[in-house]
């Protein structure tokens, strides 16, 4: 994983985090079965009452992993401090899982967390386009805040069927860490270590969340996953380990479905922040009558289509921002075909 441990030790620590997340999810499920039961309604994609809030196990295990990386000297203080903004995000999410928290308060916490993270990262004042750095100044801070807030809400929107948010997180995190190791940083960069531990913690939860889910992630977990991935993307972009375009390609399925659905719903005059089930993946789950084929289908698209393009963007950085629309075009067509944004 990095210079302070061997490969065998890295695998051991990652396995222990996964095991701990599995055990904690089991305990959270016992608690949630009594106090956090998600009852089916007209906007649900599930048919039976299911506990929610399992993302709490991911958060706890990931924080323990951050503490371990910090003690080992692998995690730079600015990155650690930026990531610690996940604590208030998970807290407001856990409260929202127990009872509705007004959107304005959630958005306020999200905005503060994004500003805090960018302050520690240093702000994306430079953007690589075609392998060349371009200074964007203060606009980078505004764009960075928007990017973080959108990605954490996006994961909340896309966490609507069994296994999809967890498996997407694992794919993005492992793929990004692998691309860094193979082509850019050599020995694992700090952001690569963080990404792998995020994947390990999520994997322990995913065992319980795989279709048919025995527990849902809830807001306590979904927003945190999006936040951490956004921070890692901006950190790696500022450090030159992976361009932002590579991260956008890897997250293409979620970004296209959520963004396209939002734009279409706003165009139709619908209240964009109200709960709904008009994402492309939700239409697909209803069409096939099962969550598993959709989750596996997203994984197949990720591995067979997006990962090779992300790899090409790393190897040929002069083409990265041209490969991005190439990656998104067929995803947009599929989302339109499935009825994204349509009631």
C-alpha positions in Angstrom: 0.0 0.0 0.0 2.7 2.4 0.9 6.3 2.4 2.1 5.5 1.9 5.7 3.9 -1.6 5.3 4.4 -4.6 3.1 1.7 -5.8 0.6 0.8 -8.6 3.0 0.3 -6.2 5.9 -1.8 -3.9 3.7 -4.1 -6.7 2.7 -4.4 -7.7 6.4 -5.4 -4.2 7.5 -7.8 -3.8 4.7 -9.4 -7.2 5.5 -9.7 -6.2 9.2 -11.5 -3.0 8.3 -13.9 -4.9 6.0 -14.5 -7.5 8.8 -15.1 -4.7 11.4 -17.5 -2.9 9.0 -19.4 -6.2 8.6 -19.7 -6.7 12.3 -20.7 -3.1 13.0 -23.4 -3.2 10.3 -24.8 -6.3 12.0 -25.0 -4.3 15.3 -26.5 -1.2 13.6 -29.1 -3.4 11.9 -30.2 -4.7 15.3 -30.6 -1.1 16.5 -32.2 0.1 13.3 -34.8 -2.8 13.2 -36.3 -1.2 16.3 -35.9 2.6 15.6 -35.0 3.1 11.9 -37.4 1.0 9.9 -37.8 2.2 6.3 -41.5 1.6 5.4 -42.4 1.2 1.7 -44.3 4.1 0.1 -45.2 5.4 -3.4 -41.7 6.6 -4.0 -39.9 3.5 -2.7 -38.1 0.9 -4.8 -38.5 -1.8 -2.1 -41.6 -3.7 -1.1 -40.9 -4.7 2.5 -39.9 -2.8 5.7 -36.1 -2.6 5.9 -33.8 -1.1 8.5 -31.8 1.9 7.4 -28.8 3.7 8.8 -26.2 1.0 8.0 -23.9 3.7 6.6 -23.0 4.5 10.2 -20.7 1.4 10.2 -18.9 2.7 7.1 -18.3 6.1 8.8 -17.0 4.6 12.1 -14.6 2.1 10.3 -13.4 4.7 7.9 -12.6 7.2 10.7 -10.7 4.5 12.5 -8.8 3.8 9.3 -8.0 7.5 9.0 -6.7 7.5 12.6 -4.5 4.6 11.8 -3.1 6.1 8.7 -2.4 9.4 10.5 -0.6 7.6 13.4 1.5 5.7 10.8 2.5 9.0 9.2 0.9 8.1 5.8 -1.8 10.7 5.9 -0.9 14.4 5.5 -2.5 16.7 8.1 -4.3 18.9 5.5 -6.0 15.9 3.9 -6.9 14.5 7.3 -8.4 17.8 8.4 -10.3 18.1 5.1 -11.8 14.7 5.5 -12.9 15.2 9.1 -15.7 17.4 7.8 -17.5 14.1 7.3 -18.3 14.0 11.0 -20.9 16.7 10.9 -22.2 15.4 7.6 -22.7 12.0 9.0 -24.3 13.5 12.2 -26.9 15.5 10.2 -27.5 12.4 8.0 -28.1 10.2 11.0 -30.5 12.7 12.4 -32.3 12.8 9.1 -32.5 9.0 9.1 -34.3 9.3 12.5 -36.6 12.1 11.4 -36.8 14.7 8.7 -34.3 17.5 8.8 -35.2 20.5 6.7 -33.3 20.8 3.5 -31.9 24.3 4.3 -30.1 23.0 7.4 -28.7 20.0 5.5 -27.5 22.3 2.7 -26.0 24.7 5.2 -23.9 21.9 6.9 -22.9 20.6 3.5 -21.8 24.0 2.3 -19.7 24.6 5.5 -18.1 21.2 5.2 -17.2 21.9 1.5 -15.6 25.3 2.4 -13.7 23.7 5.3 -12.4 20.9 3.1 -11.3 23.3 0.4 -9.6 25.6 2.9 -7.4 22.7 4.0 -6.8 21.3 0.5 -5.8 24.8 -0.7 -8.5 25.2 -3.3 -8.4 24.0 -7.0 -6.9 27.1 -8.4 -5.3 25.1 -11.2 -7.1 22.9 -13.6 -5.4 20.5 -16.0 -6.8 20.6 -19.5 -5.3 18.3 -22.1 -2.4 17.6 -19.8 -1.6 21.3 -19.4 -2.1 23.3 -16.2 -4.5 26.4 -16.5 -4.8 28.9 -13.6 -8.5 29.5 -12.8 -8.0 31.5 -9.6 -10.9 32.2 -7.2 -13.4 30.5 -9.6 -11.8 27.2 -8.6 -13.0 27.7 -5.0 -16.6 28.3 -6.1 -16.5 25.4 -8.5 -14.9 23.2 -5.8 -17.7 23.9 -3.3 -20.3 23.2 -6.0 -18.6 20.0 -6.9 -18.4 18.7 -3.4 -22.0 19.6 -2.5 -23.3 18.1 -5.7 -21.4 14.8 -5.4 -22.5 14.2 -1.9 -26.1 14.9 -2.8 -25.7 12.9 -6.0 -24.8 9.8 -3.9 -27.9 10.4 -1.8 -30.1 10.5 -4.9 -28.5 7.4 -6.4 -28.8 5.3 -3.3 -32.2 4.1 -4.3 -31.8 0.3 -5.0 -29.9 -2.4 -3.2 -26.1 -2.4 -3.6 -25.8 0.3 -6.1 -24.2 3.1 -4.0 -21.8 0.7 -2.2 -20.6 -1.1 -5.3 -20.1 2.2 -7.1 -18.0 3.6 -4.3 -15.8 0.5 -4.3 -15.4 0.6 -8.0 -14.4 4.3 -8.1 -12.1 4.0 -5.1 -10.3 0.9 -6.2 -10.0 2.0 -9.8 -8.6 5.4 -8.8 -6.1 3.8 -6.4 -5.1 1.3 -9.1 -4.6 4.0 -11.7 -2.4 6.0 -9.4 -0.3 3.0 -8.5 0.2 1.8 -12.1 0.8 5.1 -13.9 1.3 8.2 -11.8 2.5 7.9 -8.2 4.2 4.5 -8.2 4.1 3.5 -4.5 0.6 4.3 -3.3 -0.1 8.0 -2.7 -1.9 9.1 0.5 -5.1 9.6 -1.4 -4.8 6.1 -2.8 -4.5 4.6 0.7 -7.5 6.6 1.8 -9.5 5.4 -1.2 -8.7 1.7 -0.5 -9.7 2.0 3.1 -13.0 3.7 2.1 -13.6 0.7 -0.3 -12.8 -1.8 2.5 -15.2 -0.2 4.9 -17.9 0.0 2.2 -17.3 -3.7 1.3 -18.2 -4.8 4.9 -21.5 -2.9 4.7 -22.2 -4.1 1.1 -22.3 -7.7 2.3 -25.5 -6.8 4.1 -26.8 -4.4 1.5 -26.4 -6.7 -1.6 -29.8 -7.6 -3.2 -32.0 -8.4 -1.5 -30.8 -5.9 1.1 -31.0 -6.6 4.8 -30.3 -3.0 5.7 -30.1 0.3 3.8 -27.2 2.8 3.9 -29.3 5.8 4.8 -28.3 9.5 4.6 -25.7 8.9 7.3 -23.6 7.0 4.8 -24.5 8.0 1.2 -23.6 11.7 1.6 -20.3 10.8 3.3 -19.3 8.5 0.5 -19.9 11.3 -2.1 -18.1 13.8 0.1 -15.0 11.7 0.6 -14.7 10.8 -3.1 -15.1 14.5 -4.0 -12.3 15.5 -1.6 -10.0 12.8 -2.9 -10.7 13.9 -6.5 -9.8 17.5 -5.8 -6.8 16.6 -3.7 -5.4 14.3 -6.3 -6.1 16.9 -9.0 -4.2 19.6 -7.1 -1.3 17.2 -6.4 -1.1 15.9 -10.0 -1.7 12.2 -9.1 -5.0 12.0 -11.1 -6.7 14.7 -13.1 -10.3 15.6 -12.3 -11.3 14.3 -15.7 -10.3 10.8 -14.7 -12.5 10.9 -11.6 -15.4 12.3 -13.6 -15.1 9.4 -16.1 -15.0 6.8 -13.3 -18.1 8.3 -11.7 -19.8 8.6 -15.1 -22.9 6.4 -14.5 -23.9 8.3 -11.3 -23.1 11.7 -12.6 -25.0 11.2 -15.9 -28.1 9.6 -14.4 -28.4 12.1 -11.5 -27.6 15.2 -13.5 -29.8 14.3 -16.5 -32.7 13.4 -14.2 -32.4 16.6 -12.3 -32.3 18.8 -15.5 -35.2 17.0 -17.0 -37.3 17.3 -13.9 -36.5 21.0 -13.6 -37.4 21.5 -17.3 -40.7 19.8 -16.6 -41.4 22.2 -13.8 -41.2 19.6 -11.0 -39.9 20.4 -7.5 -36.4 19.1 -8.0 -35.6 18.6 -4.3 -38.7 16.4 -3.5 -38.2 12.7 -3.3 -39.0 10.7 -6.4 -38.1 7.6 -8.3 -37.6 8.8 -11.8 -33.8 8.1 -12.2 -32.9 5.8 -15.0 -31.6 3.1 -12.7 -35.0 3.2 -10.9 -36.9 2.8 -14.1 -34.6 -0.1 -15.0 -35.2 -1.8 -11.7 -39.0 -1.6 -12.1 -38.7 -2.8 -15.7 -36.8 -5.9 -14.8 -38.5 -6.4 -11.4 -35.2 -6.9 -9.6 -32.4 -4.8 -8.2 -29.6 -7.2 -8.8 -29.4 -7.0 -12.6 -29.3 -3.2 -12.5 -26.5 -3.1 -9.9 -24.6 -5.7 -11.8 -25.2 -3.9 -15.1 -23.8 -0.7 -13.6 -20.7 -2.6 -12.5 -20.4 -4.0 -16.0 -20.5 -0.6 -17.6 -18.0 0.7 -15.1 -15.5 -2.1 -15.7 -16.0 -2.6 -19.4 -16.5 1.0 -20.6 -15.5 3.6 -18.1 -12.4 2.0 -16.6 -10.6 1.6 -20.0 -11.4 5.2 -20.9 -10.2 6.4 -17.5 -7.0 4.5 -18.1 -6.6 6.1 -21.5 -7.0 9.5 -19.9 -4.2 8.7 -17.5 -1.8 7.4 -20.2 -2.7 10.1 -22.7 -3.4 13.2 -20.5 -3.6 15.5 -23.6 -6.8 13.7 -24.5 -8.5 13.5 -21.0 -11.1 16.2 -21.5 -12.0 14.8 -25.0 -12.4 11.3 -23.6 -14.9 12.6 -21.0 -17.7 13.4 -23.5 -16.9 10.2 -25.3 -17.5 8.3 -22.0 -20.7 10.2 -21.3 -22.5 10.1 -24.7 -23.6 6.5 -24.6 -24.5 6.8 -20.9 -26.8 9.8 -21.8 -28.4 7.7 -24.6 -29.0 4.8 -22.2 -30.4 7.1 -19.5 -32.8 8.7 -22.1 -33.9 5.3 -23.3 -34.7 4.2 -19.7 -36.7 7.3 -19.1 -34.5 9.4 -16.8 -36.5 12.3 -15.3 -39.8 10.9 -16.6 -42.6 10.1 -14.1 
